[in-house]
């Protein structure tokens, strides 16, 4: 939060990876800065693994199934309750696979829990590790028009679950070839499908110079892996840095449109408390 304020940002969303365990801590820290920064908004959410209905360790098909990322943002207390219910379902069916706990959310969970009570959650399509990102890159490689139809249908179905105006296509600032393609394709999809887009940082660490620490951390946890290709730009950027990446990819007008869409989400998001008063039970003594 302090870094976001330092950079001049007006809104910050916390989406831990399939955990909401810091929700109270986030609220407590937000309370400390809110009075001096009345225009600053903090939104609590969750980055879930959205998978096909019924996926489990016994029917997982390598190369076919994947644990794709997806973003949920709570606009109010009801929205956060929906996130908690979705997360509970996912954790109750979680399992270990290749040394990692998998916590799958089914599409049906979103349908069941949100139901007709729409407008309390905002959906965002997520990073290039999302269902949208994965399928768009497949389409780029094979040019299959049937796949493109399915991508468009997926977008409209997700919008149907969330409700009109509650689903956003997500772009991120990077010169990574995959990300640039997805960013540009999202602008096309947005125009055709009338679904708005946003730009996010997907921040895994605070500052550009912290990449070395991020690299060591990731390699120590999961063995040697390519870090810089994706994680080189997953820090909290300032406005100039974001524009440096994005204007030449999608044009200044679209960058400003993305900013306005972010502001629209911030304007709708309410401040709410998850804290509950301490209640001491009164047990009257009997003679």
N, C-alpha and C positions, 0 to 999 in steps of 0.2 A: 504493500500500500504506500509506504513512504517513497519508494522508488518511482511508482506511478505518479505520485504527486510532484515529485522532483522533475519528472519529464513533462509535466503539464497535462496529463491525461485527466479525463472527467469521469471515466467509468472503468471498473475492473471486475472481471468475473473470475471466481475461483471454481475450477472444475478438476478436482482431484480424480485420479484414475480409478474408477469404480470403488470409491470410498467417499463417505461424507463425514468422516470421523472428526474433522476439524471445524465443523459448522459453528459450534459454540465459540471456539477460539477465534474464528474469523469475526464473529459478532462482537466479541470483547475488544478486539483490536480496532475494529471499525468505530466502536463507541468512543475510543480515545481520540480519534482525529475528526469526528463528524462535526463537532461544534465549530472548529476553526476552519473547516472545509465543507461548508454547507452544499456546495455545487458538486461535490464528489460522491459518486454512487458505487456501492459494492453490491455485486450480485452473487448469490451462492448457487452452485449447480453441481453437475456430475458428468464426467466423461465415461460413458458406458461402453461395453462391448456388445454391439447389436448383432445378433445372429439369427439364423433361421429357426423357426419354431421346432422345438423338440431336440435340438442339438445337445448331445451329451458325450461323455468319454467313450461310450460303447459304439456310437454311430458316427463319430467324427471321421470325415474322409479327407486325408491329406491332399493338398493340391486343389481341392474343391471347396471345402469349408474354410472360413477364416474368421478371426475375431476382430471384426471391423469396428472402428471407433465412431462414436456419435455423441453429440453434446446436448445436454438438457440444462436449461436455465430456469430457476424458479423466480417468477415475478412477484410472488406473495407467499404467505404462509401455507395456503392451500397447495400451491405449486410445490413447495418443499415437502409437504406431506406426500404428495404424489411421487416425488423423487424417492422418498424413504421407502414407500411401498414397493416401487419398482426395484430398488436396490435390495430390499429384503428378499424378494422372490429370487433375484439373481444369486445372492449369497447362499440361500437355502439349497440351491441346486449346484453350487460350485464344486469343482473337483481339481485334483492335481494332474498335470500333464507335462511331461518333459521338464520336471523340476519347477513348474510354475503353476500357481493357482489360477484356474480359469473361472471367470465369474460371468456367465452368459445371460444377457437379457434377450428375451424373445420379442418379436414384433407383437405377438398376441398380448404380452404384458402391457405394452403401451396402449393397445386398444382397450383392454379390460379396465385398466386403472384410470386412464383419462376419460374414456367413454364419451359422454355428452358434456362433461364438465371441462370444456376446453377454455383456453385463454389464461390459464394460470402458469403454464409452462411454455417456454420458447424452445424450439428445436433448432440446432445448427448442424449442417451436414458433416462437419469435422475436417480433419487434416487429410493429407493424401493417403493416409492409412484407413480412411473411411470407405464405406461401401461405394459411395459416389466416386471418390478418388481412384479406387481400385478399378472400377468398371470403366471409367473414362479413359484410363491408361490402356486398358485392354482394347477399347474401341479404337484408340489411336494406332495401336499395333496391328489390328486385324481389319479395320474399316467395315466391320459387320453392321449393316444398317438395322438389322433386327435387334442387335444389342443396343444400339442407340435408342430404338423405340422403347426397349425395356428400361433403359436409364430414365427416360422421360416419364414413363409410367410409374417408376419407383418414386420419383420426385413428387408427382401428383398424389400418389397414395400416402406418402409421408405427410404432405400438406393436409390431406384429408383427415389423418389421425390427429394432427396438431390443431387444425382449424386454420382457415384463411388468415394470413397475416402473422402466423405464429411459427413459420418455418423459414429459415434463411440458408442460402448457399454460402459456404465459407471459403474465402480465399486467404492466402498467407504470403507475406513478402519474402521472396527468395529468388535467386537466379538458377536454382535447380531446374533442370530441363523438364522433369515431370511436373513440378509445381507450376512452372510458367504455363505449360499446356493446360493444366487443370484450371488455372486462374482465367485464362482466355476463353476456355470452353464454358465456364460458369457464367460469364457475361452473356454469351450466346443463349444459354439455357434460360437464364433469368428473363431475357427479353421475350423469348418465345413462350415461356410457361407462366410469365407474370409472377415469379417468385423472387423476392428481393435477395440481395447479397450483402455480405459484410467482409471486412478484413480483420483478421486477428493475428496476434503474435505467437500463440501456442507456446507461451514462455515456460521453459523448463529451468532457466536460471536467469539471474538479474541483468548481468552486464556482458557485453561482447567479450571482454577480456577474461571472463570466467569459463570460456569454452574448454580450456585445458583441464580445469577441475571437473567439468562435466564429462569430458572424455575419460579421465581416470576413473571416475565414479562408475560410468556405464561399463567400461571394460572389466572392472573388478567384480561387477555383479554377474555379468553374463558372458564373460570370455571376450576374446578379440572380436570387434565388430566395427563396421564403418560408421563413424560418428559425424565427421565434419559435413558430409554430403547433405544430411538432413538437419542435424542439430546445430550446425554452424550459424543458423539464423533464428534459433528458437530461444531468443532472449527478449526482454522488454525493450522495444525500440522507441525512439522519439519520433515525432511527426516527420521530420526531415528524412530520417532513415527509411521510414515506411514509404514515403513518396518517391524516394530514390529508386526503390525496387519496383514500385507499382505503376507509376505514371507512364513509363515507357512500355509497360505490358498491356495496360487496359485503358490508358488515357486519364487525364486529370479529372474530367467530368465524372467518370465512373468511380474514381477514388473518392471524390466529394460525395457522390451518391451513397457509397458504402459507409462513409462517416455519418451521413444523415440517418441511415438505417440503424447504425449503432446507437445514435442519439435517441431514435424512436424507441428502441428496446429500453434504454436507460430511463426515459420518461415514463414508461409504463411500469417499470420495476418499483415496488414499494419497499420501504424499510419496515421490517417486522422482527419480532423477537421470538426465538425458540426457547428462551429461558422460562422456567416455571417457578412460582414461589414455593419456598420450603414449607411443608405442612407437617406439624408435629401432631400425631394422633393423641387425643385426650381420652384416657381410659379411666373412668370414675371408679374409685375404690369402693368395695363393698365392706360393710362391717363384718 
